[in-house]
Amino acid sequence: MNILALVGQIKDGLSYFLVIPLVFIVGLFFSISLNWLQLKHFKTAFNCILNHNTKSQSSGFSSFAALSAVLGGNLGTGNIAGVAVALSVGGPGALFWMWLMAILGSVIKFVGAYLGVIYRRETNIPGANFIGGPMYYLEDGLNLKFLAKVYAWCMIISAFLVGNLVQINSLSLPLEILPLNIPPLGFGVMVALLVGWIIFSKAKVFIRFVTMVVPFMAVVYLGACTYILLVNYSELPKAIYLIITSAFDVKSILSGGAAYTVAQAVKSGFDRGLFATDAGVGLAAILHSEVEIDRAKLKEGALLQGLVSIIAPIIVLFICTVTGLVLIVTGAWSDPCLQSTNLCIKAFNLGIKDGVGSILVTVTLILFAVTTILTWLHCARRAIDYLVGSSSKKWAVVMQVLFLLVIPLGTVANVQFSWIMADIFLNLLLVINLYGLFRLFSRHKEEIKEMVIKL
């Protein structure tokens, strides 16, 4: 057995026996305890964005900036290439399990964002008045300093994998089939220069970039997907039927061979759903903790940030759904000769002629991936701040330089190995964070329910 196969088995074991059961149990427990808040108060969450300040203060984020940053971390290759990977590995049924992951994950995200604000600390770090996240509520809420440090290190490593290698690796795949005449390493260097310009500029550049790029590209991408689905509207009922039946593999059940096929759909859907939404991973807790909130209304502000955080998984769910439908109605998902990003390029080429589709999806991928890289790097910076305190500025620069050097390497990294390692560290982040959320939830459940009743 080679190393890749061994690591793959470790990842599968984590998914089957730990991550999937944990997400399902904790997500269901939070949903029932909060009376399915993520579904009943989705409109309220949008009103929170409209009624709250949309301009960031001299330091910190606004609610809209935090949401955009979270979406920036989510709307990377996980929504495009990740959906293609899910369908090629688990079949169309994987999309159904991505839906379930997003619904259960959104309430987990709510609890994380709420606790991120409650347990945040004041800071004099440039660009932020407050910092928080799983590291802080694990230490200050549960006195688990060692586990908080483990989480922080996993966040830094995950930033290099999830927010770097996987993103740039998926971006480099189209270079193999598109007539761009750009060498992969050269492309990686260009992306590294763009990211470097943003991160070594003032902190506001990051905020402005995600708040402008994320909404614009999401609308453009959804518009293109809608066009393809309208052109192929006659295939939509078949696609939806295929998703539902494949999720439970009715034919295999009748023939007695369903277990493995359904398990693949479930695992692939949950893995890619986790990758696309970061549900329970902790990005939302870190980012929403930096939002400016009236100190006299900390709990109400924490509730508002929790509500805002449930918007991101639902938007991600919608984008993943239309991406999956485009792949299915065009028939691109079943091409055995292509993988990851290239499946999406084929689907868009079939849906939008004359090469426009491939250009559109490539530009979208580049911008989505850059925002994902920036968001993960920002969260890794907060992990550095937690680990080394007053010396964080020096070590943050070291990490940022290493991060930029790794970007070009992602263009030549093994695709399968990159995704497997990213999944493993995402799973570790999720397990540690879920443990903290589950233990702290009972302490704050009643105060949350009392405030929700007043909405």
N, C-alpha and C positions, 0 to 999 in steps of 0.2 A: 504493500500500500504506500503510495507516495504522500508527501507532506500535504499537498493540496487536498487530496481525498480525506486525509485524517482531520485536517482543520475543518473541512466541510461537514464531516460527521459530528464534530464537536458543536459546530454552529447549529446543525439540525437537532441535536440533542437538547441544546438550550432552548430552541424554539418550541419543540414538541412538548417537553416535559416541565418547562419552567415559565417561559415568557408568555406563551399563548394562554395557559391556565391562569397565570397571574393577572394579565390584562383583563381577561374575561371576568374573573371573580371580583377583582378590585373595581373595575369599571361598572359592573352590574351592582355591586354593593353601594358605590357612590351614587349611581343613578337612582336606585330605589330610595336610598336615604334622603336624597335631595329632590325626590318626586320628579325625576327626569327633567331636571332644570335645563339641561342643554337643548332640549326640544321645546319646552314650554316657554322659555324666555329668550329664544333666539332673536325675536324682534326687539325685545328690550335691550339686548346686547348691541344691536345696530344703533338704537336710539342713544345709547351711552356714547358712542363715537360721535354722533351728530351733535349732541348737547354738550360734550366735554370739550376742553380746549384742544384745538387742532394744531396750535403752534407750540413748539418746544420752548422751554424756558432757557435762560442763560446757561443752565446745566441740566442734564437729564433729558428725558423723552416726554413727548405728549402721548396720549393714549393711541392716537392714530400712528405716530411714529413707531411706538412699541409694536402695534399690530403689523405694520408694514415690515418691521425688522423680523418679526416672527415668521410672517409669510415669506420674507426674503430667505429665511433659513429653510423653509418648507418647499417653496416653489423652485426647486433645483431640478436636477436630473431625476429625482425620485418621482416627480409627477409625469415625466415624459418617458425617459429611458427606463425608470423603475417600473412603470406600468407595463411596458413592453416586456421586461424581464419576467414580471409576474405572470403575464399571459402565456409567454413561451414556455415557462416552467410548469405553472399550475393550471394552464388552460383558462378559458373565459370565466370559469367559476371563481377564479381568484379575485375577480373584481367585486363579487358579492361580499367576500370576506374582508376586502379593503373597506367596503361600506360599513360593516359592523365594527371594524377596528376604529374608524373615524368617529362613529357615534359614541362608542364606549370611551375612546381616547379623549374626546372633547371634555367630558366631565372630569377626567383625571387632570387634564390641562387646567381646568377651572380651579380645582383644589390647589394645584401647584402654584398658579399665579397668585391666588389669595394668600397662601402661606409665604410666598416670596416677598410680598409687600409687608406682611405682619412681622416677619423676622429680619427685615433688612436692617442695615447699619448705615449710619452717617459716614461720609468719607470726604476727604479733600483731594481725591483723584481728579485730574482734569477731565471735564466732560460729564461728571456725575456728582450729584449731591448725596446719592444713596446707592448702595450695591447690595444685592441679595441673591437668593437662589437656593438650591438644595444644600450647598455646602453650609449655609448659614442656619437653615432650620434644622439640619441634622445635628449641628453643634449646639446652637443656642436653645433649640426646642427639645432635643432628646439627649443632649450631652454625649453625642457620638462623634467626637473629634476625629478619631482614627478613620471611621467610615466616611466622614466628610472629606478628609484628605484623599482617600481612595477615589471618591467620586470626582474630586477636582483633577486628579491625575488622569482618570478615564476621560474626562471632558477634554483635556488637552490632547490626548492621543486620538480621541474621536474626531477632533477638529482637523487633525492631519489626515485622517482616513475619510470620514464622511464629508467633511467640508473642504477637502482638498483633492486627494487622490481620485476618489470616485467621481467627483464633479468634472475634473479636467480629463480624466480617462474617458468618460462618456462623451465629452466634447470632441476628443481627438478622433473618435471612430468615424465620423462623417468625412474626415480628410482622406479616408481610404477610398471612398466612392464618389466624392464630389470633385469636380475639376478646378480646385482652388490653387493647386501648385504651391501649397504651403507645407513645409516639413513639420511633422508633429512637434519636435523639440522647439522649432522656431515659433510655432503657435503657442506653446506653453510659455515661452519667454515673453511673448506679447501680453498674454493674460497676466503673468506675474508683474509686468511693468504697470499695467492698469491698476491691479490690486494694490501694488506698492505705492502708487501715486495717491490713492484714496486713503490708505491707512496711515501714511506719514504726513498727510495734510491735517488740518484741524479736525477735531472730533465731529464738527457739524457736517463735514463732507459726507461721512458715512450716513448720517441721518437724512440729509437731503437726497442722497443717491437712492436709498431704498424707498423713501416716500414718493419719489418721482417715477422711478423705473418700475417698481413692482406693480402698482395699479395699472399703469399704461400697458405694460407687456401682457398682463393678465387679460385685459380687455381685448387686445389685438389677437392673442392666442385663442381666446374663446370665440372671437368672431370668425377666425379661420376654421375652427372646429365646427362651429354652427353651420357654416357654408357647406362643408363637406357632408355633414349629416343631412342637410336639406337636399343636396344633390342626390344622396343615396337614401332618401327617406323610406323607400320601399323595403330596404334591408333592415331598418330599425327594429320592427317587431321580432324578426328572426334573431337579431343580435341580443335583444333583451331576454328572449326565451332561452337562447343558448347560455347566457350568463347564469340564469336561475337554475336551469337543469344541470349545468356543469358543476355548479356549486355543490350539489348533492349527488351528481353523477347517477341519475336514475337508471340508465341502461346498465351500468356496472352493478348497481344494486340488484337488478333483476338477474344478472348473470352470476352474482355471488362474488364479484371481484372489486367491490367499491372501496374497500378500506384504504388501500394505498393511494388511489387516484384522488379521493376526497381529501385525504391527509395532505397530499401535495398541494391541492387547491387552497386548503385552509392555511397551511404554513406559508406558502408563497404570498397569499393575500395579506396575511398578518405581517409578515416580514416587510413587504413593500409598503403596506399601510403605515407601519411604524416608521419606516424610512421617510415616507412622504409627509407625515404629520408631526413627527417627533413627539407623539402623544406619550406623556409620562417620562420623557427623556430629561426635561428640565430647562430647555431653552426659554420657554415662556416664563418660567419662574424667575430666571435671571433678567430677562429683558423688561418684563412688567414691573419688576422691583425698582427700576430706575425712573419710573414715571413720577412727575411732580404731583404731590397730593397734599392737601391741607392737613397739617399735623393734628388738628383738632377733630378731624373726621377720618382717622386712619383706617378704621374697620370698614366704613362705608366706601372709602377709596379702594380698599383691597377687594371688596365685593365687586366694584365697578371694573377693576382690572381683571378679575376672574371672569366676569361676563364677557368683556371684550375678547378675552383669550379663546372663548368657544367659537368665535367667528372663523378663526384661521382654519381649524380642521374641517369645517363645513365647506369653506371655499375650496380647500385642497381636495376634499371629497368630490366636489362638483367638477373640478378640473381633471382629476384622475378618471372620473366617469366618462367625460366627453372624450378624453384621450383614448380610453379603452374602447369606446364605441367606434371611434374613427378607425382604430386598428382592426376591429372586427368587421365593420361594414365594408371596408376596402379589401378585406381578406389578407392584409399584410401580416397579421399576427402569427399565422401558421407557416411562414416561410422559414424552412430549416437552415437556409444558407446565410441568414442575417441574424444579428443579435443586437440587443439593447437599442441605442440611438438610431442605428441604421434601419431597424424595423419601422420606427416612427417616420423617418425620412421617406421610406418607400410608401407608407400610408398617405403622407401628404402629397407626394408626387402623383399618386393615383387619384387623389381627391382634387388637387389643384394643378392644372396642367402647365406645360412650358417651363418647368423648373422652378416656378414661383413657390410651390409648396416646400421644396427642399430648402430654398433660401430662407423662407419665413421660419420654419422650424429650427434651422441652424442659428439664426439671429436670436430667436426666442430662447433657445437653449443656452447660448453664450451669456445673455443678460441674466437669465434666471440663475445660472451657475455662479456668476460673479457675485450676485446678491447673497447666494447661499454661502459662498466662501467668506464673504465679509461678515455675515452674521455669526457663523461658527467661530471665526477668528475673534470676534468681539467677545463671545462667551468664553473662549479659551483665555482671553486676556483677563476676564473676571476671575477665572480659576487661578491664574497666576497671582492676581491681587490678593486672593484669599490665602494662598500658600506662603507667600513671602512678605506680605504686608508692605512696610515702608520701602522695601527694596524692589517693589514690583515694577517700577518704571524701567529700570535697567534690564531686568529679566524679561520683561514684555518685549523690549526691542530685540533681544536675542531670539526669542521665540518667533517674532514676526519675520525676522530675516531668514531663519530656518524654514519657516512656513513658505516664504516666497521662493526659496531655493528648491523646495519639494514640488512646487507646481509644475515645472517642466518635466520632472521625472514621472509625473502621473500620466503623461502622454504615451509613455512606453511601458507602463506597468501592466501586469497580467490582469485582464478584465475580471475574470472569475475570482481570482485571489483577492483583488481589491474589494469587491462586493462582499465576499465572505468575511474578511477581517472587519469591514465596516459594520456588518450585521452583528458580529460578536461583541464589539465594544458598545454599540447601541444597546444591545441586550443587557450588558453589564450596567450601563448608566440607568436603564429603565428599572432593573431589579433593585438597585440600591435606592433609587428615588421612590419607587413604589413602597418599599419598606418604610421609609420615612413618612410618606404621605398617609399611609394606612394607620400608622401609630398616632400621628398628630391629628388626624381627622376627627377622632372621637372627642378630642379636647376642644375643637372649634365647631363641631357640627351644629350645636344648638344656636350659637350666635349667628351662624350663616343662615340657618332656617328662619330665624326671627327676622332677619333683614330681608330675606327673599319674600316673605309673606307681605311685606310693606311695598313691594315693587308694583 
